[in-house]
Amino acid sequence: MTDRELDAAGITDPALRAAYRHCRALNARHGRTYFLATRLLPVERRPAVHALYGFARWADDIVDSLAPGTGAEARVRALTRLQEELEEGLRRGGSEEPVAHALADTARRYAIDHVHFRDFMTAMRSDLTVTAYPTYADLRAYMHGSAAVIGLQMLPVLGTVAPREEAEPYAAALGVAFQLSNFLRDVGEDLDRGRVYLPADLLAGHGVDRELLVRSRATGRPDRRITAALREFAELTRGVYRAAMPGVDLLEAVSRPCIRTAAVLYGGILDAVARDGWAVLHRRSVVSRRRRAVVAADGLVRVAAVRLRTRVQPPARTRALPAAVLPAAAVRSAEEVA
C-alpha cells in the first residue's frame, strides 16, 4: 500500500520515499483514528497527510515522550534542532531529518503557508514551560499553534469547492475540536506531565483546582466537582464541533468522507468518556473497535458514492459557492471558537 501511495503521488526519489514511509509508520503507530480516516482519501493525497501528521507527532514526542529523567534542557535542544531542520527543509526543499524532509516536500507540492509550521513550533516550545491556562481565551491562543494550524495545513491537501479563505475558519475550528477531545481524554496523563489544559476558571467554577485533581489521580477516588467540570468542558467541545462541521461541505467531495469520519471518531471520544463515568483521571477512555469499524464502513460507502458520481457525471470546474450557502454568521461562529 505504501508504494502504491507514493507512486500515485509521483514521489520517485528514494530518500524522499523513505522519509514519507517513516511518516506513514508514525501515523499508523500513534494516530489510529487519523490513520484510519486517511485511508479514505484518494491514494495520491495520503502521503501528504502522513507527512503533516508525522512531523507533528515527532515534535509532540520530543515534548512529551523522551525517556524518564530527561531534563528540560535536553528537550529544548531537541526541539531547537527540529526547528533548524524544519527551516532548512523549507528553505532548500530537503533535510537529513526524515519528518522535516517529507514535510518540506509536502509544503512545496501543496503551497502550504510556512507560517503554519512556525506557529506550530511556537506552541510546542510553550509546552516546555507553560503548565496551566487561566481562561479558555488563554487556551485558545495556545491552540492556534497546536491545533488550528493543523487544520489550515490540511486544507490545501483536501481541496475546497469554495474560496479557501471561506473554509479556513471551519478547518481551524475542527482542529481545535479534535485537540479539545484529546485534552478531555488525557487529563490524567497530562497531569502526570505537570500540565492541566482545562482552563483554571472553568475548574474553579466547580470548586476544582490542581491539588484536587492530583489527589483524585493519586487515590483513584472520583469527585462530583471534577465530574461537573469535565461535563462542562465536554459541552464546550461539542459546541466547537457544531461550529466546525458545516465546513465539511466546503471541501472537495473526495475529501469529505475522510474528514467526516475523523470528526465522528474524535467526537466519539466525548461519548466514551461519558460512558466510562468521567473517570479520565483514572483510566483512558477509547472508542470501541466495533464503533470504529461501523464508522469506517460508513466512510467507505461515502467514498464509493463519490466515485460513482464522478464516473457518471462529467467533471465540473471548481467554483465558489453562492454567498447564501455560507452565512456570515457561520463564519463568525467558527472564528470565535478557533
N, C-alpha and C positions, 0 to 999 in steps of 0.2 A: 504493500500500500504506500510506503514512503516513496519508493522510486516512481510510482505512478503519479503521486502528487507533485514531485519535483519535476518530472518530465512534462507534466501538463502545464506547470508554471514557467517552463522554459529555463529552468535553473540547471546549467550544464557544468559549471566549474566544479571540480572535485572537492576543493577545500570549502567552497560555499555550500555544496550539497551536504558535506559533513557537518557544517555549522547548523544548517536547518534540521538535520536529523537529531542533533544534540538538543535543539529547542523542542522538537516534537517529543523526544523522550521525557523532557522535563514536564511538558504538558500532560502526557499520558500518566506519569507517575504522581504528580502533585495536584493536577487540576481535573479530577474525574468529571465533574459537571461540565466544565469548559471544554474538555476534550470531546466528550460525548456530543455536545452541541456543535462543535466544529466539524464533526463528521457529516453534518447536514449541509454544509456549504458546498458549492461547486468545487471539484477537486483541485482546480488550479489556484483557488484562493486560500486553501488551507495552510500552505507553508507560511504565508504572511501572518496569519493568526498565531501559528506556533511560534514565530519569531517574536511577535509582540508579547505573547504570554511568557515565553522562555526568558526574555530579558527581565520582565517584571518579577518573575519567580526568583531569578538568580539574585536580584537586588534585595528582595524580601528575605531570602535565605541568609544573606550577609547580615542583615539587621537582626534576624530572629533565631537563626538556626546554626550559628557557629558552635563549636564544641563547648560544653560547660566549662566555665572558668576563663573563657576568652574575654579579655578586658575591653573596655570601650575604645581604647586607643587602637587595638587591632581591628576592630570593626570600622573605625574611622578610616584607617589606612586602606582596608579592603574596599570600602565604598568609594574612597577617593580614586583608587586605582581603576575601579569600574567606570567612574565618571570620565577619567582620562581616556580609557579605551572607547567609551561612547563618543566623546568629542573627536577622537582620532578617526573613528569609523565614519562618523557623519561627514567629516571633512574630506577624507580621501576615498570613502566607499568601501573600506575593509578594515579588519582588525585581527590581531592574533587571538583575541578572546572570542570564542565561538558565538556567544549570545549577542555580543556587540557587532560581530561580522554579519550575522543574519539580520539583525535589526537595521543596520545601515543599508543593506541591500533592499529590505522591505520599504524603508523610508524613501529611498530613491525611486523604486518602482511605482509607488503609490503617491509620491509627492506629499508625504506627511510632514506637517509643520514641525520643525525641530524643537520649537518651544515646548511642545507637549512632553518630550522626553526630558528636557531640562527641568520642567516643573515637577515631573515625577521624581527625579533625583533629589530635588529640594525637599520634597515630602519625606523621602526615605531618610535623608540626613536628620530631619527633625525627630524621627523616631528614636534616634540615638540619645536625645536629651529631653524630649517632652514626654511626660508620663501621665498627663491628665488634661482635660479640656473643660474650662469653666462653664461654657454655654454651647448650645448647638451651633450658634454662629461661629464660634471658635473651631468646632469640629468640622464644619462645612469648609472653612478656609483651608484646613489641612486636607480634606478630601478632594479639593480641587486638584491637587497634585497627585494624590494617592489613588483616586478613583475616577473622577470626572474626566481627566485627560485620557484615561484608558478608553473610554467610550469615544472620545474625539479622535484618538489614534485609529480606532477600528473603522470609523465611518468611511474613509476613502476606500478601504478594502471591501466593505459591504456594498457600497454604492447607494445612491439615492435617486428617487424619481422626482424630487423637488430640489430647488437650490439648496446646496449643502448647509448654508447658514440657517435655513429653516429647521433642519433636522438636528443641528448641533446641540441645542438646549436639551432635547429629549435624550440624545446619546449620552450627554454628560450626566443627566439625572439617572439614567439606568445604571451607569457605572457606579454612582453613589448608592443606589438601592442595593446593588449586589454587595457592596462593601458593608453597608449597614447590616445586611443579613449575616455576613460573616462576623461582624462585631458582636452581634447578639449571641451567635453560636459559640464564639470563642471567649466569652467573658472570663471564664476560669483560667484558660491558658494564657490570656493576655495579662491577667492579674499575676500569674507566676512570673511573668517577664517584667513586672513592676509597672504595667500600664493599665489605665482604665479609660476606655474610649467612650463609654456612656457619659454624656455631659453631667458635670457636677450639679448644676442647678436642677436638672431633671431628677437625679438621685435624691437630692436634698428635699425636693418636694414630697418625697415619700419617707423621709426620715432615714435615708441611706447615705453612708459615707464609705470611704475606703476601708476604714477599720472594721466596719460591719461586714463588708464583702470578704475581707481577709479571714475574719473569724468564721463566717459561714463556710468558706472554702476549706478551712483547716478542720472544722468539726464535722462537716458533712450535714449540718442541720439547716433545713430550709427556714426562710423567714418571710412572713407575709409582706413585709415592707419591700423586700427585694423583689418578690414576685410582682407586686404592684408596679414597681419601677420598670421591670422588664416588659410587662404588658404595655405600658405607655410607650416604651421605645419601639416595640413591635408595631404598634399602631402608627407611630410616626413613620416607620419604614414602609408600611403598606401605603401610606399616603404618597410617598415618593414613587413607589411603583405605579400608582394610579396616574400620577402626573407624567411619568415617563412612557407608558405603554402606547399612547397614540402615535408616538414616533416610529413604531414598527411599520406602520403603513406608509411611511415616507421612504423606507428602504426599498432597494430593488427587490422584486418578487423572489428571486432566487436566494436572497439572504434572510428573508423573513422567517422561514421555519427554524433556522439556527437560533436567531435572537429570541423568538417566541419560546422556544424550548428552553433556552438558558434562563429566561425570565421565570418561567413556570417552575423550573427546578430550584433556582436560587430562592424564589418566593416560597417554595416548599419547605425551606429551612425554618421559616417562621412557624409553619404548621407543625413541623417535627418538634420544635422547642416547646410549643404549647402542649402537644400530645405527651411529651415527657415530663409535664408538670413544672415547666420553667426551671428545670434543675441544671442549668448551664454552668453553674459554679461547681457542679459535682460530676458531670459527665457530658460527653459531646453528643449532641443530637444530630442524626443523619437522616436524609431522605432514603426510604427503603429501596432495595433493589427492584422490588415489584413496581413501585411508583415510578422509578427511573425508567424501567422498561416500557411502562404504559405511555409515559410522556414521549419517550424516544420513538415509539411506534407511531404516535400521532404526528410527530415531526416528519417521519418517513413518508407518511400518507400525504402530508402537505407538500413535501418535495416532489413526490410523484405527480401530484396535481399540477404543480408549476411546470414540470417538464412536459406534461401532456398538453397544457395550454400553449406552451412555447412551440411545440411541434405542429399544433393545429392552426395557430394564428401566425400571420406574417410578422416579423419583428418590427416593432414600432420604435421610433426615435424617442429617447428620454426627453420629457418636457416638464416644465414646472406645473405643479398643481394649481388650480384656481385658488385665490386667496380665501374664498369661503370655506374651502376644505380644511384650512388650518387657522382657526380663530386666533386673534392676537392674545386673547385671554389664556389660551392653552400654552402659548409660548411663554407668557409671563409666569404662569404657574410652574412650568418646568424650570425656568431660570431661578425662581425663588428657592427651589429645593436643591438645585445643582451646586 
